[in-house]
Amino acid sequence: MIVHLVSIVLVAFGFDSISNDYKIIRLAEVRGEPPFYCYTVIQWRVEIYELSIDSWRDVDHRHLPLPYVHWYACAELFYKGASHWFGNGKTIEILAFDISTETFRNIKMPHTCHSRDRKCYALVVLNECLTLICYPYPGCKIDPAIDFMEIWVMKEYGVIESWINKYIIPPLVIESPLAIWKDHILFLQSISGHLISCDLNSHEVKELNLDGWPESLRVTIFKEGLT
């Protein structure tokens, strides 16, 4: 009997504007015979759930071998019809899955961002642009001379040369960024679980009256529509 261990790594949700349908994307790693801790036997399984037909199906991804996918808080973002995560092949890149064409593509990060720079990463939207936040590993000793938080904006989606370093924030001891509100208020979670905000223009930091369990907070920006 062949034994497989299936572990769900990521789940994303989005709207397919071409088929006018909502979809759930599920990315799982499949390991073969024991010992399952042997990473050389990992295979990736990509599955799609379509709301209109209420069923799951596999997606062929052999045209683009998938990298090892990293999970950070605030690491999954649905933007421009695609779900985005962080993947680590030869270097860390943004892995995008187009929900309409059901294909993957890699987006290179700024040249200063790499796997050995003592940083974690987050994806948010700023001024309607894909935005990358680079911040120190939670719990690490902060060096005020080098451990700044950097905010990079991709002015033209998919064009690597359009990355610009929009903000450099003085070092903050945080668990993770959460979202950007009104294009200048950055919400973050502190190591202790408190919700804090940082004004990107003035660098003013405020502790807000909302506590959570460490690593538990999430922020969603709500926009009213015509309906």
N, C-alpha and C positions, 0 to 999 in steps of 0.2 A: 504494500500500500504506500503510495506517495503522500507524504505529509507536507503541507504548505502552511506557513504562518502569514496571515494577511493583517497588516497594520495600517489603518487610515492615518495619513499624514496631514492632509489639508482638505478642507471643504470650502467651496465658494458658491456664491449665488449671483445671478445676473439676468438681464433681459436681452433676448435676441430680437433685435429690431427688424431683421429680415423675415424670420418665421413668425414674428409677433407672439413669442412664447417665452415663458420663464424657464430657466434651466438651473440645475445644481450640478457643480463639477466636484467629483470626488477623486482625490489622488491617493493611492495606496501603494505601499511597498510589499512585495511578495517574496518570501524567502523559502527556499526549497528544503532539502533534507537537513536535519539537525547536524551540527549546532547552529541555531538560528542567529547567533551573534556574529557569524562569519559574513562580513559585509560584501565579500566578493560574489555572493550568490544573489544579491538583491536584483529584482526586476520591478519595474514600475507598471502599475495598472491605472489607467485613466477611464473613469466612468462618467456618463452623463445621465441625469434624470430630466425628462421633459414633462412639464406639468400637463400639457394638452393630452398626452397619451398615457400618463401615469405609469411610466416604466423606465427601467435603467437599461443602458447598453454600453458596451466597451467602445473606446475610441482608439484608432490606430495611430500611434505616435512614433513609428519606426523611422520616419523621415528626419526626426530630430531626437537623438538620444537625450534623455532627461538627466540633468545634473542632480546631485544630492540637494534636496530642498530644505532650506533653513526656515525655522519658525521663530519669529520675533513677535513681541506684542506690536500691533499696528503694522504687521508685515503684509497683510493681504488687502489689496485695493482693487475695486472694480471701477475702471475708468476707460472711456473711449471704446466701450463695447468689449473690453477684455479684462480678465482677472490677472493680477500681478502678484508675484511672490519673489523671494530671493533664492537663487540657486548657486551652488558652488561646484564648478567644474575645475578648470585650470585656475580660475579666479572667480570672485563673486560677481554675478550678474543678476539683472532683473529678468525673471522668466515670465513671459506674458502668454496667456491663452485666449485667443479670439473666440468668443462664444458663438459667433455666427458661422465662421468657417471651420471651427473646431480644430484649429492648428496652433502650434506653439511657435514662439520666436524669442530670441534673446535680445535684450537691450543692455548695452554696455553702460556701466556707471562711470562717473567722472574719474579721471586718471589718478586722482589722489586717494580714491577709495579702493582698498584692496583687503585681502583676507587677513593680513597681519598688521593692521594699523590700530589695534586695541579699540575698535569701534563696533557698535551695533548699528542697525539701520532701521528706518521706518519709512513708509510711503504715505503721503497725504496729498491733498490738492490745495494749491495756493494760486490765486488769480487765474483759476480754471486750468492750471498747468500741472502736469505730473511733477511731484516734488519729493526729493529724497532728503531725509534728515539723518545725519551721521552724529552719533553721540557715544560717550564713553561707556564701556561695559558696566552694568550695575554692580555696585559693591566694590569696584576697584578704587584704589587710592588715586585721587585726582591731582594731577600736576597742573597748577594754574597757568604754567607757561605754554603748555601744548594741548591740554585736553579741552579745547573749545568745542562747542556744538556748531556744526556747519549745516546750512540749509541750501541745497542745490535745486534749481528750478530748470526744467526742460522746456524752453520757450516754444519749440516746435516738436510736437510729439513724434518720437521715433528717430529724430535726427540727433545723433550722438554729439555732434559739434555744437548743438544749441544749449548744452548744459551751462548754466552760469551760477557762480557762487553768490547767492542773493544776500544771505545773512551769516554773520559769525557771532555766536552768542557766548558770553563769558561762561566758564565751566559751572555746571549745575550737577548736583548729586541727585539723580533721578532713576526710577525703574524703567520708564519708557515715555516717549511722546505719545499723544493720543489723537489730536486733530488740530487743525487751524480754523479759527472762527473769525469772520469779518476781515479776512485777509491780513490780520496782524496780531491776533491773540492766539498764542500757542498754548494748548492745554497739555499738561504732563501729569504723570503719576510719580509721587515721591517714593523713595525706598520703603517708607513706613505705610504707604497706601493712601496718603492724602492726595486730593486733587489740587493742583497748583496751576497758575497761569503765568505766562511770560509775554510781555508786550514786545513784539519784534522790533519796534522802532525805538522805544525808550529803554528796553531791557529791564523794565520794572517787573519784579516777581511778586505774586500774591498767593497766599494760601487760602483756598476757598473752603467754605463750610460744608465739606462733603468728604467723609472718610470711607475707605473701603479696605477689604483684605488686600495685602500686598499682591501685586500682579493681577488684580481682579477688575480694575476699572477699564471701561471702554466709553468712548464718546462718539456719537453720531450727529452730524450736522443736518438739521431738518430745514428743508426749503418748501414753502407753500407753493402748490401748483394751482392751475385754473379750476381743478375739481375739488 
